[in-house]
Amino acid sequence: MQKDNKFFEDIAKLASGAAGGFVEIKREIEDMVGYQLEKLLHRMNLVTREEFDTVSGMLSKLREEQENMKKKLADLEQKAPK
């Protein structure tokens, strides 16, 4: 019976060590995948949300100014002698 207990203790230690190893392997894989993903995103030259929002706001203002200028031009064309 003592041998059985020693056997099960050894199996438990082995399983515990393997589980710890798997956790470390998982962490290494996550780190490698994260690093590769960062490299890929950097190569894609993507903009940040802040940069996108800034340029989008600028574009909205330019469109509004363009519409105002179109209206002014139309008014001037109507007032111009023919």
Backbone as XML, in Angstrom:
<?xml version="1.0"?>
<chain id="A" units="angstrom">
  <residue number="1" name="MET">
    <atom name="N" x="0.817" y="-1.197" z="0.000"/>
    <atom name="CA" x="0.000" y="0.000" z="0.000"/>
    <atom name="C" x="0.860" y="1.260" z="0.000"/>
  </residue>
  <residue number="2" name="GLN">
    <atom name="N" x="1.990" y="1.180" z="0.720"/>
    <atom name="CA" x="2.909" y="2.314" z="0.789"/>
    <atom name="C" x="3.460" y="2.632" z="-0.594"/>
  </residue>
  <residue number="3" name="LYS">
    <atom name="N" x="3.740" y="1.590" z="-1.381"/>
    <atom name="CA" x="4.254" y="1.786" z="-2.737"/>
    <atom name="C" x="3.230" y="2.505" z="-3.598"/>
  </residue>
  <residue number="4" name="ASP">
    <atom name="N" x="1.950" y="2.161" z="-3.440"/>
    <atom name="CA" x="0.888" y="2.812" z="-4.209"/>
    <atom name="C" x="0.837" y="4.299" z="-3.889"/>
  </residue>
  <residue number="5" name="ASN">
    <atom name="N" x="0.952" y="4.642" z="-2.605"/>
    <atom name="CA" x="0.933" y="6.056" z="-2.211"/>
    <atom name="C" x="2.115" y="6.784" z="-2.820"/>
  </residue>
  <residue number="6" name="LYS">
    <atom name="N" x="3.300" y="6.182" z="-2.780"/>
    <atom name="CA" x="4.494" y="6.797" z="-3.363"/>
    <atom name="C" x="4.314" y="6.966" z="-4.874"/>
  </residue>
  <residue number="7" name="PHE">
    <atom name="N" x="3.728" y="5.956" z="-5.507"/>
    <atom name="CA" x="3.475" y="6.021" z="-6.946"/>
    <atom name="C" x="2.550" y="7.183" z="-7.276"/>
  </residue>
  <residue number="8" name="PHE">
    <atom name="N" x="1.451" y="7.308" z="-6.528"/>
    <atom name="CA" x="0.497" y="8.387" z="-6.783"/>
    <atom name="C" x="1.088" y="9.755" z="-6.458"/>
  </residue>
  <residue number="9" name="GLU">
    <atom name="N" x="1.949" y="9.815" z="-5.438"/>
    <atom name="CA" x="2.618" y="11.071" z="-5.116"/>
    <atom name="C" x="3.535" y="11.486" z="-6.265"/>
  </residue>
  <residue number="10" name="ASP">
    <atom name="N" x="4.261" y="10.502" z="-6.803"/>
    <atom name="CA" x="5.152" y="10.796" z="-7.931"/>
    <atom name="C" x="4.360" y="11.250" z="-9.154"/>
  </residue>
  <residue number="11" name="ILE">
    <atom name="N" x="3.241" y="10.586" z="-9.408"/>
    <atom name="CA" x="2.384" y="10.978" z="-10.534"/>
    <atom name="C" x="1.852" y="12.394" z="-10.314"/>
  </residue>
  <residue number="12" name="ALA">
    <atom name="N" x="1.436" y="12.700" z="-9.095"/>
    <atom name="CA" x="0.919" y="14.039" z="-8.784"/>
    <atom name="C" x="2.007" y="15.092" z="-8.980"/>
  </residue>
  <residue number="13" name="LYS">
    <atom name="N" x="3.238" y="14.798" z="-8.526"/>
    <atom name="CA" x="4.343" y="15.737" z="-8.711"/>
    <atom name="C" x="4.636" y="15.941" z="-10.196"/>
  </residue>
  <residue number="14" name="LEU">
    <atom name="N" x="4.628" y="14.860" z="-10.926"/>
    <atom name="CA" x="4.877" y="14.943" z="-12.369"/>
    <atom name="C" x="3.797" y="15.778" z="-13.059"/>
  </residue>
  <residue number="15" name="ALA">
    <atom name="N" x="2.551" y="15.541" z="-12.708"/>
    <atom name="CA" x="1.449" y="16.304" z="-13.301"/>
    <atom name="C" x="1.539" y="17.774" z="-12.917"/>
  </residue>
  <residue number="16" name="SER">
    <atom name="N" x="1.901" y="18.040" z="-11.666"/>
    <atom name="CA" x="2.030" y="19.415" z="-11.210"/>
    <atom name="C" x="3.149" y="20.129" z="-11.959"/>
  </residue>
  <residue number="17" name="GLY">
    <atom name="N" x="4.275" y="19.436" z="-12.119"/>
    <atom name="CA" x="5.394" y="20.021" z="-12.863"/>
    <atom name="C" x="5.032" y="20.265" z="-14.315"/>
  </residue>
  <residue number="18" name="ALA">
    <atom name="N" x="4.310" y="19.330" z="-14.915"/>
    <atom name="CA" x="3.889" y="19.488" z="-16.307"/>
    <atom name="C" x="2.931" y="20.665" z="-16.444"/>
  </residue>
  <residue number="19" name="ALA">
    <atom name="N" x="2.023" y="20.804" z="-15.488"/>
    <atom name="CA" x="1.068" y="21.919" z="-15.532"/>
    <atom name="C" x="1.808" y="23.244" z="-15.446"/>
  </residue>
  <residue number="20" name="GLY">
    <atom name="N" x="2.814" y="23.318" z="-14.572"/>
    <atom name="CA" x="3.616" y="24.537" z="-14.468"/>
    <atom name="C" x="4.347" y="24.821" z="-15.771"/>
  </residue>
  <residue number="21" name="GLY">
    <atom name="N" x="4.845" y="23.773" z="-16.397"/>
    <atom name="CA" x="5.526" y="23.933" z="-17.682"/>
    <atom name="C" x="4.588" y="24.419" z="-18.764"/>
  </residue>
  <residue number="22" name="PHE">
    <atom name="N" x="3.366" y="23.898" z="-18.753"/>
    <atom name="CA" x="2.385" y="24.329" z="-19.746"/>
    <atom name="C" x="2.006" y="25.791" z="-19.550"/>
  </residue>
  <residue number="23" name="VAL">
    <atom name="N" x="1.931" y="26.224" z="-18.303"/>
    <atom name="CA" x="1.615" y="27.630" z="-18.029"/>
    <atom name="C" x="2.729" y="28.521" z="-18.581"/>
  </residue>
  <residue number="24" name="GLU">
    <atom name="N" x="3.965" y="28.093" z="-18.379"/>
    <atom name="CA" x="5.096" y="28.872" z="-18.888"/>
    <atom name="C" x="5.101" y="28.888" z="-20.419"/>
  </residue>
  <residue number="25" name="ILE">
    <atom name="N" x="4.827" y="27.759" z="-21.032"/>
    <atom name="CA" x="4.764" y="27.687" z="-22.496"/>
    <atom name="C" x="3.656" y="28.595" z="-23.016"/>
  </residue>
  <residue number="26" name="LYS">
    <atom name="N" x="2.505" y="28.573" z="-22.343"/>
    <atom name="CA" x="1.382" y="29.434" z="-22.743"/>
    <atom name="C" x="1.792" y="30.902" z="-22.677"/>
  </residue>
  <residue number="27" name="ARG">
    <atom name="N" x="2.475" y="31.282" z="-21.612"/>
    <atom name="CA" x="2.915" y="32.669" z="-21.440"/>
    <atom name="C" x="3.905" y="33.053" z="-22.546"/>
  </residue>
  <residue number="28" name="GLU">
    <atom name="N" x="4.820" y="32.161" z="-22.867"/>
    <atom name="CA" x="5.787" y="32.424" z="-23.932"/>
    <atom name="C" x="5.094" y="32.593" z="-25.279"/>
  </residue>
  <residue number="29" name="ILE">
    <atom name="N" x="4.135" y="31.739" z="-25.557"/>
    <atom name="CA" x="3.396" y="31.828" z="-26.825"/>
    <atom name="C" x="2.627" y="33.139" z="-26.902"/>
  </residue>
  <residue number="30" name="GLU">
    <atom name="N" x="1.972" y="33.524" z="-25.809"/>
    <atom name="CA" x="1.240" y="34.793" z="-25.790"/>
    <atom name="C" x="2.183" y="35.965" z="-26.033"/>
  </residue>
  <residue number="31" name="ASP">
    <atom name="N" x="3.367" y="35.928" z="-25.407"/>
    <atom name="CA" x="4.341" y="37.003" z="-25.614"/>
    <atom name="C" x="4.790" y="37.065" z="-27.068"/>
  </residue>
  <residue number="32" name="MET">
    <atom name="N" x="5.088" y="35.907" z="-27.655"/>
    <atom name="CA" x="5.541" y="35.882" z="-29.046"/>
    <atom name="C" x="4.450" y="36.358" z="-29.996"/>
  </residue>
  <residue number="33" name="VAL">
    <atom name="N" x="3.225" y="35.914" z="-29.783"/>
    <atom name="CA" x="2.121" y="36.337" z="-30.644"/>
    <atom name="C" x="1.894" y="37.839" z="-30.499"/>
  </residue>
  <residue number="34" name="GLY">
    <atom name="N" x="1.937" y="38.341" z="-29.266"/>
    <atom name="CA" x="1.775" y="39.777" z="-29.041"/>
    <atom name="C" x="2.846" y="40.589" z="-29.741"/>
  </residue>
  <residue number="35" name="TYR">
    <atom name="N" x="4.089" y="40.115" z="-29.658"/>
    <atom name="CA" x="5.196" y="40.813" z="-30.308"/>
    <atom name="C" x="5.019" y="40.819" z="-31.826"/>
  </residue>
  <residue number="36" name="GLN">
    <atom name="N" x="4.663" y="39.684" z="-32.387"/>
    <atom name="CA" x="4.478" y="39.594" z="-33.835"/>
    <atom name="C" x="3.311" y="40.473" z="-34.287"/>
  </residue>
  <residue number="37" name="LEU">
    <atom name="N" x="2.248" y="40.517" z="-33.493"/>
    <atom name="CA" x="1.098" y="41.356" z="-33.835"/>
    <atom name="C" x="1.484" y="42.833" z="-33.804"/>
  </residue>
  <residue number="38" name="GLU">
    <atom name="N" x="2.262" y="43.232" z="-32.806"/>
    <atom name="CA" x="2.729" y="44.616" z="-32.747"/>
    <atom name="C" x="3.577" y="44.959" z="-33.964"/>
  </residue>
  <residue number="39" name="LYS">
    <atom name="N" x="4.480" y="44.047" z="-34.369"/>
    <atom name="CA" x="5.306" y="44.277" z="-35.554"/>
    <atom name="C" x="4.441" y="44.436" z="-36.797"/>
  </residue>
  <residue number="40" name="LEU">
    <atom name="N" x="3.431" y="43.572" z="-36.934"/>
    <atom name="CA" x="2.548" y="43.634" z="-38.093"/>
    <atom name="C" x="1.798" y="44.960" z="-38.130"/>
  </residue>
  <residue number="41" name="LEU">
    <atom name="N" x="1.243" y="45.363" z="-37.000"/>
    <atom name="CA" x="0.500" y="46.626" z="-36.955"/>
    <atom name="C" x="1.411" y="47.809" z="-37.236"/>
  </residue>
  <residue number="42" name="HIS">
    <atom name="N" x="2.632" y="47.746" z="-36.762"/>
    <atom name="CA" x="3.576" y="48.839" z="-37.020"/>
    <atom name="C" x="3.896" y="48.924" z="-38.512"/>
  </residue>
  <residue number="43" name="ARG">
    <atom name="N" x="4.080" y="47.768" z="-39.150"/>
    <atom name="CA" x="4.374" y="47.761" z="-40.590"/>
    <atom name="C" x="3.194" y="48.265" z="-41.402"/>
  </residue>
  <residue number="44" name="MET">
    <atom name="N" x="1.985" y="48.081" z="-40.884"/>
    <atom name="CA" x="0.796" y="48.524" z="-41.614"/>
    <atom name="C" x="0.645" y="50.034" z="-41.547"/>
  </residue>
  <residue number="45" name="ASN">
    <atom name="N" x="1.417" y="50.679" z="-40.680"/>
    <atom name="CA" x="1.425" y="52.133" z="-40.580"/>
    <atom name="C" x="0.026" y="52.691" z="-40.324"/>
  </residue>
  <residue number="46" name="LEU">
    <atom name="N" x="-0.658" y="52.126" z="-39.352"/>
    <atom name="CA" x="-2.010" y="52.567" z="-39.007"/>
    <atom name="C" x="-1.963" y="53.830" z="-38.155"/>
  </residue>
  <residue number="47" name="VAL">
    <atom name="N" x="-3.026" y="54.589" z="-38.211"/>
    <atom name="CA" x="-3.110" y="55.804" z="-37.402"/>
    <atom name="C" x="-3.813" y="55.481" z="-36.088"/>
  </residue>
  <residue number="48" name="THR">
    <atom name="N" x="-3.566" y="56.336" z="-35.102"/>
    <atom name="CA" x="-4.244" y="56.165" z="-33.819"/>
    <atom name="C" x="-5.656" y="56.728" z="-33.916"/>
  </residue>
  <residue number="49" name="ARG">
    <atom name="N" x="-6.473" y="56.394" z="-32.966"/>
    <atom name="CA" x="-7.842" y="56.916" z="-32.923"/>
    <atom name="C" x="-7.819" y="58.430" z="-32.793"/>
  </residue>
  <residue number="50" name="GLU">
    <atom name="N" x="-6.899" y="58.948" z="-32.001"/>
    <atom name="CA" x="-6.801" y="60.398" z="-31.803"/>
    <atom name="C" x="-6.455" y="61.102" z="-33.115"/>
  </residue>
  <residue number="51" name="GLU">
    <atom name="N" x="-5.498" y="60.550" z="-33.862"/>
    <atom name="CA" x="-5.133" y="61.137" z="-35.151"/>
    <atom name="C" x="-6.310" y="61.090" z="-36.123"/>
  </residue>
  <residue number="52" name="PHE">
    <atom name="N" x="-7.013" y="59.969" z="-36.138"/>
    <atom name="CA" x="-8.165" y="59.822" z="-37.020"/>
    <atom name="C" x="-9.238" y="60.851" z="-36.691"/>
  </residue>
  <residue number="53" name="ASP">
    <atom name="N" x="-9.544" y="60.988" z="-35.395"/>
    <atom name="CA" x="-10.572" y="61.947" z="-34.982"/>
    <atom name="C" x="-10.174" y="63.368" z="-35.324"/>
  </residue>
  <residue number="54" name="THR">
    <atom name="N" x="-8.887" y="63.698" z="-35.157"/>
    <atom name="CA" x="-8.413" y="65.050" z="-35.475"/>
    <atom name="C" x="-8.589" y="65.351" z="-36.961"/>
  </residue>
  <residue number="55" name="VAL">
    <atom name="N" x="-8.143" y="64.447" z="-37.809"/>
    <atom name="CA" x="-8.249" y="64.656" z="-39.256"/>
    <atom name="C" x="-9.708" y="64.657" z="-39.698"/>
  </residue>
  <residue number="56" name="SER">
    <atom name="N" x="-10.515" y="63.813" z="-39.081"/>
    <atom name="CA" x="-11.938" y="63.774" z="-39.416"/>
    <atom name="C" x="-12.605" y="65.110" z="-39.075"/>
  </residue>
  <residue number="57" name="GLY">
    <atom name="N" x="-12.253" y="65.689" z="-37.934"/>
    <atom name="CA" x="-12.785" y="66.995" z="-37.563"/>
    <atom name="C" x="-12.355" y="68.084" z="-38.535"/>
  </residue>
  <residue number="58" name="MET">
    <atom name="N" x="-11.089" y="68.034" z="-38.942"/>
    <atom name="CA" x="-10.585" y="69.014" z="-39.905"/>
    <atom name="C" x="-11.338" y="68.886" z="-41.224"/>
  </residue>
  <residue number="59" name="LEU">
    <atom name="N" x="-11.585" y="67.664" z="-41.655"/>
    <atom name="CA" x="-12.293" y="67.434" z="-42.908"/>
    <atom name="C" x="-13.723" y="67.971" z="-42.834"/>
  </residue>
  <residue number="60" name="SER">
    <atom name="N" x="-14.381" y="67.786" z="-41.710"/>
    <atom name="CA" x="-15.746" y="68.301" z="-41.546"/>
    <atom name="C" x="-15.770" y="69.819" z="-41.668"/>
  </residue>
  <residue number="61" name="LYS">
    <atom name="N" x="-14.788" y="70.479" z="-41.047"/>
    <atom name="CA" x="-14.719" y="71.945" z="-41.130"/>
    <atom name="C" x="-14.473" y="72.392" z="-42.572"/>
  </residue>
  <residue number="62" name="LEU">
    <atom name="N" x="-13.590" y="71.687" z="-43.274"/>
    <atom name="CA" x="-13.309" y="72.048" z="-44.662"/>
    <atom name="C" x="-14.536" y="71.872" z="-45.549"/>
  </residue>
  <residue number="63" name="ARG">
    <atom name="N" x="-15.284" y="70.801" z="-45.323"/>
    <atom name="CA" x="-16.512" y="70.601" z="-46.107"/>
    <atom name="C" x="-17.503" y="71.725" z="-45.852"/>
  </residue>
  <residue number="64" name="GLU">
    <atom name="N" x="-17.631" y="72.116" z="-44.600"/>
    <atom name="CA" x="-18.555" y="73.200" z="-44.247"/>
    <atom name="C" x="-18.118" y="74.502" z="-44.920"/>
  </residue>
  <residue number="65" name="GLU">
    <atom name="N" x="-16.815" y="74.790" z="-44.887"/>
    <atom name="CA" x="-16.306" y="75.995" z="-45.540"/>
    <atom name="C" x="-16.534" y="75.941" z="-47.050"/>
  </residue>
  <residue number="66" name="GLN">
    <atom name="N" x="-16.356" y="74.776" z="-47.637"/>
    <atom name="CA" x="-16.570" y="74.625" z="-49.077"/>
    <atom name="C" x="-18.034" y="74.892" z="-49.428"/>
  </residue>
  <residue number="67" name="GLU">
    <atom name="N" x="-18.949" y="74.374" z="-48.645"/>
    <atom name="CA" x="-20.370" y="74.612" z="-48.903"/>
    <atom name="C" x="-20.694" y="76.100" z="-48.778"/>
  </residue>
  <residue number="68" name="ASN">
    <atom name="N" x="-20.126" y="76.759" z="-47.781"/>
    <atom name="CA" x="-20.347" y="78.204" z="-47.618"/>
    <atom name="C" x="-19.816" y="78.975" z="-48.828"/>
  </residue>
  <residue number="69" name="MET">
    <atom name="N" x="-18.641" y="78.575" z="-49.318"/>
    <atom name="CA" x="-18.061" y="79.249" z="-50.474"/>
    <atom name="C" x="-18.901" y="79.019" z="-51.728"/>
  </residue>
  <residue number="70" name="LYS">
    <atom name="N" x="-19.453" y="77.824" z="-51.876"/>
    <atom name="CA" x="-20.323" y="77.546" z="-53.021"/>
    <atom name="C" x="-21.542" y="78.464" z="-52.991"/>
  </residue>
  <residue number="71" name="LYS">
    <atom name="N" x="-22.110" y="78.634" z="-51.815"/>
    <atom name="CA" x="-23.290" y="79.503" z="-51.677"/>
    <atom name="C" x="-22.936" y="80.948" z="-52.016"/>
  </residue>
  <residue number="72" name="LYS">
    <atom name="N" x="-21.779" y="81.403" z="-51.506"/>
    <atom name="CA" x="-21.362" y="82.777" z="-51.788"/>
    <atom name="C" x="-21.116" y="82.973" z="-53.280"/>
  </residue>
  <residue number="73" name="LEU">
    <atom name="N" x="-20.489" y="81.997" z="-53.903"/>
    <atom name="CA" x="-20.226" y="82.080" z="-55.339"/>
    <atom name="C" x="-21.534" y="82.114" z="-56.125"/>
  </residue>
  <residue number="74" name="ALA">
    <atom name="N" x="-22.485" y="81.287" z="-55.728"/>
    <atom name="CA" x="-23.780" y="81.276" z="-56.408"/>
    <atom name="C" x="-24.465" y="82.637" z="-56.257"/>
  </residue>
  <residue number="75" name="ASP">
    <atom name="N" x="-24.393" y="83.241" z="-55.074"/>
    <atom name="CA" x="-24.981" y="84.566" z="-54.855"/>
    <atom name="C" x="-24.298" y="85.614" z="-55.729"/>
  </residue>
  <residue number="76" name="LEU">
    <atom name="N" x="-22.972" y="85.564" z="-55.786"/>
    <atom name="CA" x="-22.233" y="86.533" z="-56.610"/>
    <atom name="C" x="-22.565" y="86.366" z="-58.087"/>
  </residue>
  <residue number="77" name="GLU">
    <atom name="N" x="-22.705" y="85.121" z="-58.534"/>
    <atom name="CA" x="-23.050" y="84.883" z="-59.942"/>
    <atom name="C" x="-24.431" y="85.421" z="-60.275"/>
  </residue>
  <residue number="78" name="GLN">
    <atom name="N" x="-25.364" y="85.327" z="-59.328"/>
    <atom name="CA" x="-26.695" y="85.847" z="-59.567"/>
    <atom name="C" x="-26.690" y="87.375" z="-59.614"/>
  </residue>
  <residue number="79" name="LYS">
    <atom name="N" x="-25.857" y="87.991" z="-58.796"/>
    <atom name="CA" x="-25.805" y="89.453" z="-58.733"/>
    <atom name="C" x="-25.000" y="90.059" z="-59.879"/>
  </residue>
  <residue number="80" name="ALA">
    <atom name="N" x="-24.132" y="89.269" z="-60.507"/>
    <atom name="CA" x="-23.272" y="89.791" z="-61.563"/>
    <atom name="C" x="-24.128" y="90.182" z="-62.784"/>
  </residue>
  <residue number="81" name="PRO">
    <atom name="N" x="-23.745" y="91.273" z="-63.423"/>
    <atom name="CA" x="-24.478" y="91.674" z="-64.638"/>
    <atom name="C" x="-24.210" y="90.671" z="-65.758"/>
  </residue>
  <residue number="82" name="LYS">
    <atom name="N" x="-25.234" y="90.512" z="-66.559"/>
    <atom name="CA" x="-25.126" y="89.527" z="-67.649"/>
    <atom name="C" x="-25.024" y="90.201" z="-68.964"/>
  </residue>
</chain>
